Amino acid sequence: MGADVYFRVYDAVLSVTNIQDLNYSTRVICQTSLQKHIAKKNLGDIENDRQTIVNSLQVLADVENDHH
């Protein structure tokens, strides 16, 4: 199973001055968040709850962006 991740930089200056490698950092945050959600479920639940997982990751991303 693969995943596509799209992200938007809300503050280019902060992303350049506060993050050493934006692509790497974004991948790590996404992988960690996805693993946290998937670890709680079996494969059938993951398929059935795919949209719920996507929505919860979107909320997490929005919260992270609001804090920076």
Residue pairs with C-beta under 8 A, 6 or more apart in sequence:
1 46
3 30
3 34
5 26
5 27
5 30
7 26
7 61
9 15
9 22
10 65
10 68
11 68
14 68
15 22
18 68
19 25
29 64
30 57
33 57
33 60
34 53
34 57
37 53
37 56
37 57
38 46
38 53
41 49
46 53
